[in-house]
Amino acid sequence: MDSTESNQRKHKALKFLLIVVVSAIYTVFVGFSVYRSRSRGFFNFDNATTNDAILDYRLEINPSPWTFYVVWGCIYLWQFLWLGYSLATLCRSTDYGYLYVRPNVLPVGIFICFPLMNACSILWSFLYRSLYIPQACAVLALMAFLLYICVFFSVRALDKHGWKLVKQQKGADIWMIRIFFHNGLGMYATWCTIATLLNLATALVFWADLPNEAACTISLAILASELLVWFVVDITALDKYTRYLLTPYIVAVFALCGIIVQNWNPFTLNFIFNAVLLGVATVFLLVKFLIALVKCRRDPLDYKNTGASKSETSYYWRNLTYSDT
């Protein structure tokens, strides 16, 4: 083994330590959150205990309590999947070196933004329960933004370095990154976005003195515009990055179902608005799934124009089955 190959095989101590520490911190964070949910109703806004007048206030767009438990359970589990995959890459290697080092499909930025987001989650909990509702809303928005950044880092890294995984016949890793990282972080980001809008409605009711109906209509209108913009951008400009990112639509549909179940009243404006929005989100989900399915067969992502040399591209075409099939 020459010196160049030996250098490629070396660990990166700081990145190695960062992955381990972030995984450990998140495990502690989840354990603390589960304990707090059992004792203080952390998952459910309706079960808060510090101020009945505000924290127990029922908005017209509050999801059913079971929605929070199911979504948070899926979120926590999915984050453990990509963290577990990250830990596994510490002892797996390719011809380029250890998998977490080269190809760089696990950017350091993810392991910086993610713990920052967890810190914001703790801060939000204290702010919300201390009735700093507008400030808590801003922190929730920051959480969503940090998760957007994590998704960006992940999809960009796979687009840039995916051809190297193909060359090393690691097509399974491509799919694990798509499923664990892209969809796990996408689910978390979408839920934080919806939670921000719930928090916004509460702030509008108690700090801007808007009627419940008006505040909830504003939040639903923002959600509708976000869904529309995301769907258009997702299937056009961002297709090569987010083709297999489905969880944002799934979370939106699930949350809207929870809102309908909790606030069943077919004669109110927001119920009708929510029902229409649920129908639109469901159509978006089905269309997105069909587009991904059709393109997976007819126009697979081959990563052939993202950094590979001519000879490496030829290698890919001889091993196409390791990519998208």
C-alpha positions in Angstrom: 0.0 0.0 0.0 1.6 3.3 -1.1 1.5 6.5 1.0 -1.4 8.0 -1.0 -3.6 5.0 -0.4 -2.5 5.0 3.3 -3.6 8.6 3.7 -6.9 7.9 2.2 -7.5 5.1 4.7 -7.0 7.4 7.7 -9.8 8.5 10.0 -10.7 12.1 10.4 -10.6 12.5 14.1 -12.8 15.6 14.4 -15.5 14.3 12.1 -15.4 10.8 13.7 -15.8 12.4 17.1 -18.6 14.7 15.9 -20.7 11.9 14.6 -20.3 9.9 17.8 -21.0 12.9 20.1 -24.0 14.0 18.1 -25.5 10.5 18.2 -25.0 10.3 21.9 -26.4 13.7 22.6 -29.5 12.9 20.5 -30.1 9.7 22.4 -30.0 11.6 25.7 -32.3 14.3 24.2 -34.9 11.8 23.0 -34.8 10.0 26.4 -35.4 13.3 28.2 -38.2 14.3 25.8 -40.0 10.9 26.2 -39.7 11.2 30.0 -41.0 14.8 29.9 -43.9 13.8 27.6 -45.0 11.1 30.1 -44.9 13.5 33.0 -45.9 16.8 31.5 -47.5 16.1 28.1 -44.6 17.4 26.0 -45.9 16.0 22.8 -49.4 17.5 23.1 -50.1 21.2 23.2 -53.5 20.4 24.8 -51.9 18.9 27.9 -49.7 21.8 29.0 -49.9 22.5 32.7 -48.4 26.0 33.3 -51.2 28.2 32.2 -54.7 26.8 31.3 -55.9 30.0 29.8 -53.3 30.0 27.0 -51.6 26.7 26.7 -54.8 24.7 26.9 -56.5 27.1 24.4 -58.1 25.1 21.6 -57.4 26.5 18.2 -59.5 25.6 15.2 -56.5 24.0 13.6 -55.2 22.0 16.6 -54.5 18.4 15.5 -55.8 15.5 17.4 -53.5 14.5 20.4 -52.7 11.1 18.8 -51.3 13.0 15.8 -48.5 14.4 18.0 -47.6 11.0 19.5 -47.5 9.2 16.1 -45.6 11.9 14.3 -43.0 12.5 17.0 -42.6 8.7 17.4 -41.8 8.4 13.7 -39.6 11.5 13.7 -37.5 10.2 16.6 -37.2 6.7 15.1 -36.2 8.0 11.7 -33.5 10.3 13.1 -32.0 7.2 14.8 -31.9 5.4 11.5 -29.7 8.0 9.8 -27.6 8.4 12.9 -27.2 4.7 13.1 -26.2 4.6 9.4 -23.6 7.4 10.1 -22.1 5.4 13.0 -21.9 2.3 10.7 -19.9 4.3 8.1 -17.2 4.9 10.8 -16.0 1.3 10.2 -16.9 0.8 6.6 -14.6 1.7 3.7 -14.3 2.0 -0.1 -11.3 2.4 -2.4 -11.5 6.1 -1.5 -11.1 5.5 2.2 -13.6 5.3 5.1 -17.1 5.8 3.9 -17.8 8.8 6.2 -14.7 10.5 4.9 -14.6 9.8 1.2 -16.9 10.1 -0.7 -18.1 12.9 1.4 -21.8 11.9 1.4 -22.1 12.8 5.1 -21.3 16.5 5.2 -20.1 18.0 8.5 -22.7 20.7 8.2 -25.5 18.2 9.0 -23.8 17.2 12.3 -23.4 20.9 13.2 -26.9 22.1 12.3 -28.7 19.1 13.8 -27.5 19.5 17.4 -28.1 23.3 17.1 -31.7 22.4 16.1 -32.0 20.2 19.2 -30.8 23.0 21.4 -33.5 25.2 19.8 -36.1 22.6 20.6 -35.2 22.7 24.3 -35.2 26.5 24.2 -38.7 26.5 22.5 -40.1 24.3 25.2 -39.0 26.7 28.0 -40.2 29.7 26.1 -43.6 28.3 25.2 -44.3 27.1 28.8 -43.2 30.4 30.1 -45.7 32.1 27.8 -43.2 33.8 25.5 -45.3 32.7 22.6 -44.0 35.0 19.9 -40.4 34.3 20.8 -41.2 30.5 20.9 -42.6 30.9 17.4 -39.4 32.5 16.1 -37.4 29.6 17.6 -39.6 27.0 16.0 -39.1 28.8 12.6 -35.3 28.6 13.3 -35.6 24.9 14.0 -37.3 24.4 10.6 -34.7 26.5 8.9 -31.8 24.5 10.4 -33.5 21.3 9.2 -33.9 22.7 5.7 -30.2 23.3 5.7 -29.5 19.7 6.8 -31.7 18.5 3.9 -29.8 20.8 1.5 -26.4 19.5 2.7 -27.5 15.9 2.3 -29.1 16.1 -1.1 -26.3 18.2 -2.5 -23.7 15.8 -1.2 -25.4 12.8 -2.8 -25.8 14.6 -6.1 -22.1 15.5 -6.1 -20.6 12.3 -4.9 -23.2 9.7 -5.8 -21.2 8.6 -8.8 -18.4 7.4 -6.5 -20.8 5.2 -4.6 -22.0 3.8 -7.9 -18.4 3.1 -9.0 -17.8 1.2 -5.7 -21.0 -0.8 -6.3 -22.7 0.7 -3.2 -26.1 1.4 -4.7 -27.7 0.2 -1.5 -26.0 3.1 0.3 -27.5 5.6 -2.2 -30.9 4.3 -1.2 -30.2 4.3 2.5 -29.1 8.0 2.2 -32.3 8.8 0.3 -34.5 7.0 2.8 -32.8 7.7 6.1 -31.3 11.1 5.6 -33.4 12.9 3.0 -36.8 11.6 4.2 -36.0 11.5 7.9 -34.8 15.1 7.9 -37.6 16.1 5.5 -40.2 14.7 7.9 -38.7 16.6 10.8 -38.5 19.8 8.9 -42.1 19.6 7.7 -43.5 18.9 11.1 -41.5 21.9 12.5 -42.9 24.0 9.8 -46.5 23.0 10.7 -45.8 23.5 14.4 -44.5 27.0 13.6 -47.9 27.8 12.0 -49.8 26.4 15.0 -47.6 28.5 17.3 -48.2 31.5 15.0 -51.9 31.2 15.3 -51.7 31.1 19.1 -49.5 34.2 19.0 -52.0 36.0 16.8 -54.9 35.2 19.1 -53.3 36.2 22.4 -50.7 38.8 21.3 -52.4 40.4 18.3 -56.0 40.0 19.6 -57.2 38.4 16.4 -60.2 36.1 16.5 -59.5 32.4 16.6 -61.0 31.9 13.1 -59.0 34.6 11.5 -55.7 33.5 13.1 -56.2 29.9 12.0 -57.2 31.0 8.5 -53.9 32.9 8.2 -51.9 29.9 9.3 -53.8 27.6 6.8 -53.3 30.1 4.0 -49.5 30.2 4.7 -49.4 26.4 4.8 -51.3 26.2 1.5 -48.9 28.6 -0.2 -45.9 26.7 1.1 -47.3 23.4 -0.1 -48.0 24.8 -3.6 -44.6 26.5 -3.9 -42.8 23.4 -2.7 -44.7 21.0 -5.0 -43.9 23.1 -8.1 -40.2 23.6 -7.2 -39.9 20.0 -6.0 -41.0 18.4 -9.3 -39.2 20.9 -11.5 -36.0 22.7 -10.4 -35.1 20.4 -7.6 -36.1 17.1 -9.1 -32.6 15.6 -9.4 -32.0 16.4 -5.7 -35.4 15.6 -4.1 -37.0 13.0 -6.4 -37.4 10.5 -3.7 -38.2 12.9 -0.9 -41.8 12.0 0.0 -42.2 12.6 3.7 -43.1 16.3 3.5 -46.3 15.4 1.7 -47.0 12.5 4.0 -46.6 14.6 7.1 -48.8 17.4 5.7 -51.6 14.9 4.8 -51.3 13.2 8.3 -51.4 16.6 10.1 -54.4 17.8 8.1 -56.2 14.6 8.9 -55.5 15.1 12.6 -56.9 18.7 12.4 -60.1 17.5 10.8 -60.6 14.7 13.3 -60.0 17.1 16.2 -62.2 19.9 14.9 -65.0 18.2 13.1 -67.6 20.9 12.1 -68.4 20.9 8.4 -70.1 24.3 8.7 -67.1 26.4 9.7 -64.8 28.2 7.2 -61.5 26.7 8.5 -62.9 23.1 8.4 -63.8 23.6 4.7 -60.4 25.3 4.1 -58.6 22.4 5.8 -60.6 19.8 3.9 -59.8 21.3 0.6 -56.2 21.6 1.6 -56.1 18.0 2.6 -57.5 17.0 -0.8 -54.8 19.1 -2.5 -52.0 17.7 -0.3 -53.2 14.2 -1.1 -53.2 14.8 -4.8 -49.7 16.3 -4.5 -48.5 13.2 -2.7 -50.0 10.8 -5.3 -48.6 12.9 -8.2 -45.2 13.0 -6.5 -45.1 9.3 -5.9 -46.2 8.5 -9.5 -43.5 10.9 -10.9 -40.8 9.3 -8.8 -42.0 5.8 -9.8 -42.1 6.6 -13.5 -38.8 8.5 -13.6 -37.1 5.8 -11.6 -37.7 3.4 -14.5 -37.5 5.7 -17.5 -35.1 8.5 -16.4 -33.1 7.2 -13.5 -30.7 9.5 -11.6 -27.3 8.4 -12.9 -25.1 11.1 -11.4 -23.1 10.9 -14.6 -22.6 14.7 -14.9 -21.7 15.5 -11.3 -17.9 15.1 -11.3 -17.0 11.8 -12.8 -14.4 11.6 -15.5 -15.2 10.1 -18.9 -13.7 6.7 -18.0 -15.5 6.7 -14.6 -18.8 7.5 -16.4 -18.2 4.6 -18.8 -17.7 2.4 -15.7 -21.1 3.6 -14.4 -23.0 2.7 -17.6 -21.6 -0.8 -17.4 -22.9 -1.1 -13.8 -26.2 0.7 -14.2 -28.1 -1.7 -12.0 -26.3 -0.5 -8.9 -27.8 2.9 -9.2 -31.5 3.4 -9.4 -32.8 -0.1 -10.0 
